[in-house]
Amino acid sequence: MESDSASSLKGLQRETDGNFKNSVVEISNMLSGSNQNGIVQADFNTIYRDCTRPIKRKSIMTKEDSEIKLMLDNPFTVKKNKSYSHAQNRFIKRRTEKCMNNYNITPIEIYNFLKNGRNKYKWATATIFSYRAAILSLCRDYNIIISNSVFKQYFEELNRSTIKSFDYPAYDISPITECLINWGENNSLTPEQLTQKLCWLLAICGFMRPSDIERIDDKRTIDNEEFVRFVVISPKEKRSGSSIEKEYKKRVAVLSCEGFHPINSSLTIGYLVRSLNNFKKKIGGQRISKHMNYLMKLISIDMGSKVPKARALGSTIATTAGATYDDVISQGFWSSRGIFDDYYQLSRRSRNNLTNLVLGNVNSEAT
């Protein structure tokens, strides 16, 4: 009996070629099976047979695999990795240009990259810290890098040199209110003007972020003669609004627009704010922010100053006019007064004349 060596070799070559058609994952920083170059290596026990039918391997998902899948499929993880990708790509591109891809990432390399970005591109402190986190996620053992003396000293000096200023200018929103008056009644506005007015009023009066406005569940909206209540899904919070919403629903948000939540796909929302090109289609927070900024840019600001956030400006105007901090914090759904005071309060001016209170009390005691 002779062995069919030619047939065996033919079958071996056929199955080997089939394995090479699989795609190769070039970058991986989460799986333990990756080598120093970042290429994931898989060890398959292949049985070579003389048959034309491809071999089907049964995939048995272990508990560890299910945990990894849950971590990778988490929408918050996907969003974070998406924001990291830009910083990581810039860093990898720099390494490629300097022919350093075959070497491990060093603390000095990250230091030079971030320092160059700050000096050349004027990166803000928050940008540098964000880039640092993104780059460290590429490293196998980032503890070695963050414990480096030069690396630690650079970020300590960066923190010391960063001074948070509370010297905000006084903002006047009268140009915006005059613009809205000149537009006329709501029933005479274009869909674009209605959308811009609605988004701005929700931000300035409801202290909403663009992402909050995006996630308003219109199915739960309640309006009466005194207020309009909007419900924002994830986080679930109730806020007051403006009667502009009625005209907007009458002319733009006529048809229902239900869809999955942008972060949690297990939730559905009846979206309120729509696309100007298709009233059946919702828009995201970035487009809502542009609608708001169309009116916010009418505010006169000093040279070098930035246009404030409508949410921060509205809450500051409310406290300056006499609203209590408890009401403002409840309306804006801030976790504490400290958060509002440090990051959103644009005016440090007291509502009371403290000088008169102090000196008046002294005079009354002297008499």
C-alpha positions in Angstrom: 0.0 0.0 0.0 1.4 3.4 -1.0 0.8 6.6 0.9 -0.9 9.3 -1.0 1.7 11.9 -0.2 0.8 14.3 -3.1 -2.8 14.4 -1.9 -1.7 15.0 1.7 0.5 17.8 0.7 -2.2 19.3 -1.5 -4.7 19.2 1.5 -2.0 20.7 3.8 -1.4 23.6 1.4 -5.1 24.2 0.9 -5.8 24.5 4.7 -2.7 26.6 5.3 -3.7 29.0 2.6 -7.1 29.3 4.2 -5.5 30.3 7.6 -3.5 33.1 6.0 -6.7 34.7 4.7 -7.6 35.6 8.3 -7.2 39.3 9.2 -4.4 40.3 11.5 -5.0 42.6 14.4 -2.0 45.0 14.5 -2.6 47.0 17.7 -3.9 45.6 20.9 -3.3 46.8 24.4 -5.9 44.9 26.3 -5.3 41.3 25.5 -2.6 39.4 27.3 -1.6 37.4 24.2 0.0 40.3 22.4 3.7 40.5 21.8 6.0 43.6 22.1 5.1 44.8 18.6 1.4 44.8 19.5 0.5 42.0 17.2 -1.9 39.5 18.6 -0.8 35.9 18.2 -3.2 33.0 18.3 -2.2 29.4 18.7 -4.7 27.2 16.8 -4.4 23.4 16.9 -5.1 22.6 13.3 -5.8 19.0 12.1 -4.8 18.6 8.5 -7.0 16.4 6.4 -7.4 15.6 2.7 -10.8 17.2 2.2 -12.1 20.2 0.4 -14.6 21.2 3.1 -13.2 23.9 5.4 -12.8 22.9 9.1 -15.3 24.6 11.4 -13.9 25.4 14.9 -16.3 25.5 17.7 -16.0 28.7 19.7 -16.4 28.1 23.4 -16.8 31.4 25.3 -15.3 31.1 28.8 -16.1 33.4 31.7 -13.0 35.4 31.0 -13.9 35.8 27.4 -17.4 37.0 28.3 -16.0 39.6 30.7 -13.6 40.9 28.0 -16.5 41.0 25.5 -18.6 42.9 28.0 -15.8 45.4 28.6 -15.1 45.9 24.9 -18.8 46.2 23.9 -19.5 48.7 26.7 -20.7 51.9 25.0 -18.8 54.0 27.5 -15.6 52.2 26.7 -16.2 52.5 23.0 -16.7 56.3 23.4 -13.6 56.6 25.5 -11.5 54.7 23.0 -12.8 56.8 20.2 -11.7 60.0 21.9 -8.3 58.4 22.7 -7.7 57.3 19.0 -6.8 60.8 17.8 -4.1 61.3 20.4 -2.8 57.8 20.0 -2.6 58.2 16.2 -0.7 61.4 16.5 1.8 59.8 18.9 2.2 56.7 16.7 2.7 58.8 13.6 5.5 60.7 15.4 7.1 57.4 16.4 6.9 56.2 12.8 8.5 59.3 11.5 11.4 58.8 13.9 11.6 55.1 13.2 10.9 54.1 16.8 8.1 51.6 16.4 10.4 48.7 17.1 11.3 50.1 20.5 9.4 50.3 23.7 7.7 53.5 24.7 9.9 55.5 27.2 9.0 58.3 29.6 11.3 60.7 27.9 9.6 60.0 24.6 6.2 60.9 26.0 7.6 63.9 27.7 9.1 65.2 24.5 5.9 64.6 22.6 3.7 66.5 25.1 6.2 69.3 25.6 6.5 69.8 21.8 2.7 70.0 21.6 2.5 72.6 24.3 5.3 74.8 22.9 4.4 74.4 19.2 0.6 73.9 19.1 -0.2 75.7 22.4 -2.0 72.8 23.9 -4.0 73.5 27.0 -3.2 71.8 30.3 -6.4 69.7 30.1 -5.4 68.6 26.5 -1.9 67.5 27.8 -3.4 65.4 30.6 -5.9 63.8 28.2 -3.1 63.0 25.7 -1.0 61.5 28.6 -3.9 59.2 29.6 -4.4 58.1 25.9 -0.7 57.4 25.4 -0.3 55.5 28.7 -3.1 53.2 27.6 -0.8 52.0 24.8 2.0 50.9 27.3 2.3 47.5 28.7 3.4 48.7 32.2 2.6 52.4 32.6 3.6 52.3 36.3 7.2 52.3 35.2 6.6 55.5 33.1 4.6 57.5 35.7 7.2 56.7 38.4 10.0 58.2 36.3 11.4 61.3 38.0 11.5 63.5 34.9 8.0 62.5 34.0 6.6 63.2 37.5 8.4 66.5 37.8 7.1 67.8 34.5 3.5 67.3 35.4 4.0 68.6 38.9 5.4 71.8 37.5 2.5 71.9 35.0 0.0 71.7 37.8 1.7 74.5 39.7 2.0 76.8 36.7 -1.7 76.4 35.9 -3.7 79.2 37.6 -7.4 79.1 37.6 -8.8 82.6 37.1 -12.2 83.8 38.4 -11.8 87.2 36.8 -14.6 86.9 34.2 -15.9 89.9 32.3 -19.5 91.1 32.6 -21.6 89.6 29.8 -24.5 91.4 28.3 -27.1 89.3 26.6 -29.2 92.2 25.4 -27.9 91.8 21.7 -29.4 88.3 21.8 -32.7 89.3 23.2 -32.9 92.2 20.7 -32.2 89.7 17.9 -35.0 87.5 19.0 -37.4 90.4 19.3 -36.5 91.5 15.7 -37.2 88.0 14.5 -40.8 88.5 15.4 -43.5 86.0 16.6 -42.7 82.3 16.7 -45.2 81.4 14.0 -43.3 83.7 11.6 -39.9 82.2 12.2 -38.1 79.8 9.9 -37.5 76.2 11.1 -33.8 77.1 11.5 -34.6 80.2 13.6 -37.1 78.2 15.7 -34.4 75.5 16.4 -31.8 78.1 17.3 -34.2 79.9 19.6 -35.4 76.7 21.3 -31.9 75.4 21.9 -30.7 78.7 23.3 -33.6 79.2 25.6 -33.3 75.6 27.0 -29.6 76.3 27.7 -29.9 79.8 29.1 -33.1 79.3 31.1 -33.0 75.5 31.8 -29.2 75.4 32.3 -29.0 72.4 29.9 -26.0 71.1 28.1 -26.2 70.3 24.4 -26.1 66.6 25.3 -29.0 67.2 27.7 -31.1 68.8 25.0 -30.3 65.9 22.7 -31.7 63.4 25.2 -35.0 65.1 26.0 -37.7 62.5 25.8 -40.5 64.4 24.2 -43.0 61.6 25.0 -42.7 62.7 28.7 -43.0 66.4 28.1 -45.6 68.1 30.2 -46.7 71.7 29.6 -49.3 74.0 31.2 -49.8 77.7 31.7 -47.1 78.0 34.3 -44.2 75.8 33.1 -43.0 73.2 30.7 -41.4 70.1 32.2 -38.8 68.2 30.1 -37.4 64.8 31.1 -33.8 64.1 30.1 -33.0 60.4 29.8 -29.7 59.3 31.4 -29.3 61.1 33.6 -33.0 61.3 34.5 -33.7 64.9 35.5 -36.6 67.3 35.3 -36.1 70.9 34.3 -38.2 73.9 33.4 -38.2 75.3 29.9 -40.0 77.8 27.7 -43.2 78.1 25.7 -41.2 78.2 22.4 -41.4 74.4 22.6 -45.1 74.4 21.7 -44.6 76.3 18.4 -41.6 74.1 17.6 -43.6 70.9 18.1 -46.4 72.4 16.0 -44.2 73.2 13.0 -41.0 71.1 13.2 -41.4 68.2 15.6 -44.7 67.3 14.1 -44.0 63.6 13.5 -42.6 61.3 16.2 -38.9 60.6 16.1 -38.1 57.6 18.3 -34.6 56.1 18.4 -32.1 54.4 20.7 -30.3 56.4 23.4 -26.9 57.6 22.1 -25.1 55.9 25.0 -27.4 53.2 26.4 -28.9 51.3 23.5 -31.4 49.6 25.8 -33.3 52.8 26.1 -35.5 54.5 23.5 -36.2 58.3 23.3 -38.8 60.3 21.5 -36.3 63.0 20.3 -37.4 66.6 20.4 -34.8 68.6 18.4 -34.8 67.6 14.7 -32.6 68.0 11.6 -33.5 70.9 9.4 -33.2 68.7 6.3 -35.4 65.9 7.6 -37.8 66.6 10.4 -38.0 62.8 11.1 -34.3 62.7 11.9 -32.8 63.7 15.2 -29.6 65.7 15.6 -26.7 65.3 18.1 -25.3 67.5 20.8 -22.6 68.9 18.5 -25.2 70.3 16.0 -27.3 71.6 18.9 -24.2 73.4 20.2 -23.8 75.1 16.9 -27.5 76.3 17.0 -26.8 77.8 20.4 -23.6 79.4 19.5 -25.2 81.2 16.5 -26.9 83.4 19.1 -24.2 83.3 21.7 -21.7 84.9 19.3 -23.8 88.1 19.3 -22.5 88.8 22.8 -19.7 91.4 22.8 -16.6 90.0 24.4 -13.1 91.4 25.0 -10.2 90.5 22.8 -8.7 87.2 23.8 -11.8 86.1 25.8 -14.0 83.2 24.9 -17.7 83.0 24.4 -19.1 81.6 27.7 -21.2 78.5 27.8 -24.9 79.3 27.8 -25.5 77.0 30.7 -22.9 78.8 32.8 -24.1 82.3 31.7 -27.8 81.6 32.4 -27.1 80.2 35.9 -24.8 83.1 36.7 -27.4 85.7 35.6 -30.0 83.9 37.8 -27.9 84.1 41.0 -26.9 87.7 40.3 -30.6 88.6 39.9 -31.4 87.1 43.3 -32.1 83.4 42.7 -31.0 81.2 45.6 -28.1 78.8 45.0 -30.3 75.9 46.0 -32.8 76.7 43.2 -30.0 77.1 40.6 -28.2 73.9 41.6 -31.4 72.0 41.6 -32.4 73.4 38.2 -29.0 72.7 36.7 -28.7 69.3 38.4 -25.2 70.0 39.7 -23.9 67.5 42.2 -22.9 70.2 44.7 -22.5 73.9 45.2 -18.7 73.5 45.0 -18.9 72.1 41.4 -21.1 75.0 40.3 -19.0 77.6 42.2 -15.7 76.4 40.7 -16.6 75.6 37.1 -19.8 77.5 36.2 -20.1 80.6 38.3 -19.0 83.5 36.1 -19.4 86.3 38.6 -18.1 86.7 42.1 -20.0 89.9 42.8 -22.1 89.8 46.0 -25.8 90.6 45.8 -25.5 92.6 49.0 -23.4 95.6 49.8 -21.1 94.0 52.4 -19.3 97.3 53.1 -22.5 99.0 54.3 -23.5 95.9 56.3 -20.1 95.8 58.1 -19.7 99.6 58.7 -23.3 100.1 59.5 -23.1 97.4 62.1 -20.0 99.0 63.6 -21.6 102.5 63.8 -24.8 101.0 65.4 -22.7 99.3 68.1 -20.6 102.5 68.7 -23.7 104.5 69.4 
